[in-house]
Amino acid sequence: MTFETIDYSAADGVARIILNRPERLNAINRQLIADLRYAVVAAVDDESVRVIVLSGAGRAFSAGYDLDWGTKAEDATQRALSGQWDPVRDYQGMSHNVRVFMSLWESTKPVIAQVHGWCVGGGTDMALCADLIYVAEDAQIGYPPARIWGEPTTMMWVYRLGLEHAKRLMLSGESLSGKEAERVGLASRAVPAADLPSVVDEMARRLATIPANQLAMSKMLVNQAYENMGLRTTQMLGTFFDGIARHTPEGIAWRDVAMKEGFREAVRRRDAPFGDYGEAKRR
C-alpha cells in the first residue's frame, strides 16, 4: 500500500508503520491521521501479520501536532464561526484523532512503539497507545502543551505511570529522557539509539512466533483491566479539556503569538521558564 505521510511494509509476520514527514519531525496533520488509520487497518486485516512496529523517519519519532498547520486551521475555523468556538464541533474533530490513536490500543495485533529523538505532544498519544515502548536512551518524551494550549486527549499517561510521575509530568509539562522513561516504567527498554532498530526487530520477531490468537487474548486481557478503570471516561474529559485549553484567554493569546510571530517564538516563550525542549539547546 502507498501513503503520503507513512511508509508501510509487512514481512515475516511483522508490519512496519513508519511516520514519514521527516522534514517536519513527523508532526501530525490531517493526512498523517488518515494514513495512520488505514495503515493500522491494513496490518490488522493481513492474516500473515502478528506484530506491528510503529516508528518515525528522520531525527524524531514525532514532534506532536504540526503547530504551523494547527494554529492556522483553528484560527480559520473560529473566523468562519464569527469568532465563536463550538465545543461540540471541536470535541468531534479531536475525538476522531483519538479514535485513530486508540486503533493501536484496540488492534488485535500487539504494537511496539520504537521511539527516538523527540516524542512530544500528540506524538506521545501515538506512542503511549502502543502495547510496548522501546526507546533510545537520549530520546525526549513529554507533553509541553500541558503548560498552555492543550491537554492529552488519550490521557494514557495516568494509566502507564503511577500517580506521582503522572501528576509531575502533567503539571509541569517536563520531559523524560529515554533512560528516565525506562526507570519510571514508561518504557520496556532504553538502549543506545544506534541499537534501537535491531533490539525492536528482535522483540518483534520473537512475538511473531506466538500464535496470533494467543497474542490477541493476552493483549485483550490486560487492556480490559484498564478499560475497567475508566479509561474511556478519562479520555472523554481529556478531549473536552484539550478544546477548552485552546480557547481560554491565555490559550487564544498564545495562538495569536504563534500566528503573528511564528510558532517557534510561541514555543520559546512557553518553554523559557523551564529551559527544556528547544530552549535546552540555547543554554
C-alpha positions as CSV (number, residue, x, y, z in Angstrom):
1,M,0.0,0.0,0.0
2,T,1.1,3.6,-0.6
3,F,0.5,6.6,1.7
4,E,1.5,10.2,1.6
5,T,2.9,10.5,5.1
6,I,3.6,6.9,6.1
7,D,5.8,4.1,4.8
8,Y,4.1,0.7,5.2
9,S,5.6,-2.7,4.7
10,A,4.9,-6.2,6.0
11,A,7.2,-9.2,6.0
12,D,8.0,-12.3,8.2
13,G,4.9,-11.7,10.4
14,V,5.8,-8.0,11.2
15,A,4.1,-4.9,9.8
16,R,6.2,-1.8,9.9
17,I,4.4,1.6,10.0
18,I,6.9,4.5,9.7
19,L,5.7,8.0,10.2
20,N,7.3,9.8,7.2
21,R,7.3,13.6,7.4
22,P,11.0,13.9,8.4
23,E,11.2,17.5,7.2
24,R,8.6,18.4,9.9
25,L,9.9,15.9,12.5
26,N,6.9,13.7,11.7
27,A,4.5,16.4,13.0
28,I,0.8,15.4,12.9
29,N,-1.5,16.8,10.3
30,R,-4.8,15.6,8.8
31,Q,-3.1,13.4,6.2
32,L,-1.0,11.6,8.7
33,I,-4.0,10.9,10.8
34,A,-5.8,9.5,7.7
35,D,-2.8,7.4,6.7
36,L,-2.2,6.0,10.2
37,R,-5.8,4.9,10.3
38,Y,-5.6,2.9,7.1
39,A,-2.2,1.5,7.8
40,V,-3.4,0.0,11.1
41,V,-6.4,-1.4,9.3
42,A,-4.1,-3.0,6.7
43,A,-1.9,-4.6,9.4
44,V,-4.9,-5.9,11.3
45,D,-6.6,-7.3,8.2
46,D,-3.4,-9.0,7.0
47,E,-3.5,-12.6,8.4
48,S,0.2,-13.0,7.9
49,V,1.0,-10.2,10.3
50,R,1.4,-11.0,14.0
51,V,3.1,-7.8,15.3
52,I,3.1,-4.1,14.4
53,V,6.1,-1.8,14.8
54,L,5.4,1.9,14.8
55,S,8.4,4.3,14.3
56,G,9.4,7.6,12.8
57,A,11.7,8.5,9.9
58,G,14.5,11.0,10.3
59,R,15.6,12.7,13.6
60,A,12.4,12.1,15.6
61,F,9.5,9.8,16.4
62,S,7.1,12.7,16.3
63,A,7.2,16.4,17.3
64,G,3.4,16.3,18.0
65,Y,0.8,18.2,16.2
66,D,2.0,20.5,13.3
67,L,1.6,23.8,15.1
68,D,2.1,25.8,11.9
69,W,-0.9,24.0,10.3
70,G,-2.8,23.6,13.6
71,T,-2.8,27.3,14.7
72,K,-3.8,28.5,11.2
73,A,-6.5,25.8,10.8
74,E,-8.0,26.7,14.2
75,D,-7.9,30.4,13.5
76,A,-9.7,29.9,10.2
77,T,-12.4,27.7,11.8
78,Q,-13.0,30.3,14.5
79,R,-13.2,33.1,11.9
80,A,-15.7,31.1,9.9
81,L,-17.9,30.9,13.1
82,S,-17.7,34.8,13.5
83,G,-15.1,34.4,16.3
84,Q,-17.1,31.9,18.3
85,W,-16.0,28.5,19.5
86,D,-18.2,25.4,19.1
87,P,-17.1,23.0,21.8
88,V,-19.1,20.1,20.4
89,R,-17.6,20.6,16.9
90,D,-14.1,20.8,18.5
91,Y,-14.8,17.6,20.5
92,Q,-16.0,15.7,17.5
93,G,-12.9,16.6,15.5
94,M,-10.4,15.8,18.2
95,S,-12.4,12.6,19.1
96,H,-11.7,11.4,15.5
97,N,-8.0,11.7,16.2
98,V,-8.3,9.9,19.5
99,R,-10.1,7.0,17.8
100,V,-7.2,6.7,15.3
101,F,-4.6,6.7,18.1
102,M,-6.6,4.2,20.0
103,S,-6.8,1.9,17.0
104,L,-3.2,1.0,18.1
105,W,-4.6,0.1,21.5
106,E,-7.6,-1.8,20.1
107,S,-5.6,-3.7,17.4
108,T,-5.7,-7.4,17.9
109,K,-2.0,-7.4,16.9
110,P,0.5,-6.2,19.6
111,V,2.1,-2.8,18.7
112,I,5.6,-1.9,19.6
113,A,6.5,1.8,19.5
114,Q,10.1,2.4,18.5
115,V,10.9,5.9,19.9
116,H,13.9,8.0,19.1
117,G,14.6,11.7,19.2
118,W,11.6,13.8,20.1
119,C,8.3,12.2,21.1
120,V,6.2,15.1,22.4
121,G,2.7,16.4,22.4
122,G,0.4,14.5,20.1
123,G,3.3,12.2,19.3
124,T,3.0,10.8,22.8
125,D,-0.6,9.9,22.1
126,M,0.6,7.5,19.4
127,A,3.5,6.0,21.4
128,L,1.5,5.6,24.6
129,C,-1.4,3.9,22.8
130,A,1.1,1.1,21.7
131,D,1.5,-2.0,23.8
132,L,5.2,-1.9,24.3
133,I,7.5,1.1,24.1
134,Y,11.2,0.8,23.3
135,V,13.2,4.0,23.4
136,A,16.6,5.4,22.5
137,E,18.4,6.4,25.7
138,D,18.7,10.0,24.5
139,A,15.0,10.3,23.4
140,Q,12.9,13.1,24.9
141,I,9.3,12.2,25.8
142,G,6.9,14.8,27.2
143,Y,3.7,16.8,26.8
144,P,4.7,20.5,26.8
145,P,1.2,21.6,25.7
146,A,0.2,20.9,29.3
147,R,1.8,24.3,30.0
148,I,-0.6,26.1,27.7
149,W,-2.8,25.3,24.7
150,G,-3.6,21.7,25.3
151,E,-4.3,18.6,27.4
152,P,-3.5,15.0,26.4
153,T,-6.6,13.6,24.7
154,T,-5.8,9.9,25.1
155,M,-4.6,10.6,28.6
156,M,-2.6,7.3,28.6
157,W,0.0,8.9,31.0
158,V,-2.0,8.2,34.1
159,Y,-2.6,4.5,33.1
160,R,1.0,3.9,32.2
161,L,2.6,5.7,35.2
162,G,1.9,5.9,38.9
163,L,0.2,8.9,40.4
164,E,3.3,10.8,41.4
165,H,5.0,10.7,38.0
166,A,1.8,11.3,36.0
167,K,1.0,14.4,38.0
168,R,4.5,15.7,37.9
169,L,4.6,15.4,34.1
170,M,1.1,16.7,33.5
171,L,1.5,19.7,35.9
172,S,4.9,20.7,34.6
173,G,5.0,19.6,31.0
174,E,8.5,18.3,31.7
175,S,10.1,15.6,29.5
176,L,11.7,12.3,30.3
177,S,14.8,11.1,28.7
178,G,14.7,7.5,27.3
179,K,16.7,6.3,30.3
180,E,14.3,8.0,32.7
181,A,11.3,6.6,30.8
182,E,12.7,3.1,31.4
183,R,13.4,3.9,35.1
184,V,9.8,5.0,35.8
185,G,8.2,2.2,33.9
186,L,7.0,4.1,30.8
187,A,9.3,2.1,28.5
188,S,10.2,-1.6,28.4
189,R,13.8,-0.8,27.5
190,A,16.1,2.1,26.8
191,V,19.1,1.4,24.5
192,P,21.6,3.4,22.5
193,A,20.0,5.0,19.5
194,A,22.1,3.0,17.1
195,D,20.9,-0.3,18.6
196,L,17.2,0.6,18.9
197,P,16.1,-0.8,15.4
198,S,17.8,-4.1,15.9
199,V,16.5,-4.5,19.5
200,V,12.9,-3.8,18.5
201,D,13.3,-6.1,15.5
202,E,14.5,-8.9,17.7
203,M,11.5,-8.5,20.1
204,A,9.0,-8.2,17.2
205,R,10.3,-11.4,15.6
206,R,10.1,-13.3,18.9
207,L,6.5,-12.2,19.4
208,A,5.7,-13.2,15.8
209,T,6.5,-16.8,16.7
210,I,3.5,-16.9,19.1
211,P,0.1,-17.8,17.6
212,A,-2.0,-14.7,16.6
213,N,-5.0,-15.8,18.7
214,Q,-2.8,-16.2,21.8
215,L,-1.3,-12.7,21.3
216,A,-4.8,-11.2,20.9
217,M,-6.2,-12.9,24.0
218,S,-3.2,-11.8,26.2
219,K,-3.5,-8.2,24.9
220,M,-7.3,-8.1,25.4
221,L,-7.0,-9.3,29.0
222,V,-4.5,-6.6,30.0
223,N,-6.3,-3.9,28.1
224,Q,-9.7,-4.8,29.7
225,A,-8.3,-4.2,33.2
226,Y,-7.5,-0.6,32.2
227,E,-10.8,-0.2,30.4
228,N,-12.5,-1.2,33.7
229,M,-10.6,1.6,35.4
230,G,-12.5,4.2,33.4
231,L,-10.0,4.8,30.5
232,R,-12.7,5.9,28.1
233,T,-14.3,8.4,30.5
234,T,-10.9,9.9,31.2
235,Q,-10.3,10.3,27.5
236,M,-13.7,12.0,27.0
237,L,-12.8,14.5,29.7
238,G,-9.3,15.0,28.4
239,T,-10.6,15.7,24.8
240,F,-13.0,18.3,26.1
241,F,-10.4,19.9,28.3
242,D,-8.0,20.0,25.4
243,G,-10.5,22.1,23.5
244,I,-11.1,24.3,26.4
245,A,-7.4,24.8,27.0
246,R,-7.0,26.0,23.4
247,H,-9.8,28.6,23.9
248,T,-9.0,30.1,27.3
249,P,-7.9,33.8,27.2
250,E,-4.4,32.6,27.7
251,G,-4.7,29.9,25.0
252,I,-6.0,32.3,22.4
253,A,-3.3,34.8,23.3
254,W,-0.7,32.1,22.8
255,R,-2.2,31.2,19.4
256,D,-2.1,34.9,18.4
257,V,1.6,35.0,19.2
258,A,2.1,31.9,17.1
259,M,0.1,33.5,14.2
260,K,1.9,36.8,14.3
261,E,5.4,35.9,15.4
262,G,5.6,32.3,14.4
263,F,5.1,29.1,16.3
264,R,8.8,28.9,17.2
265,E,8.6,32.1,19.1
266,A,5.4,31.0,20.8
267,V,7.0,27.7,21.9
268,R,10.2,29.6,23.0
269,R,8.1,31.7,25.4
270,R,6.2,28.7,26.6
271,D,9.4,26.7,27.4
272,A,11.8,29.5,28.5
273,P,10.9,29.3,32.2
274,F,11.8,25.6,32.2
275,G,14.8,25.7,29.9
276,D,13.8,22.5,28.2
277,Y,12.9,21.2,24.8
278,G,14.2,23.6,22.2
279,E,15.3,26.0,24.9
280,A,17.8,23.5,26.3
281,K,19.9,23.9,23.2
282,R,20.2,27.6,23.7
283,R,21.7,27.2,27.2
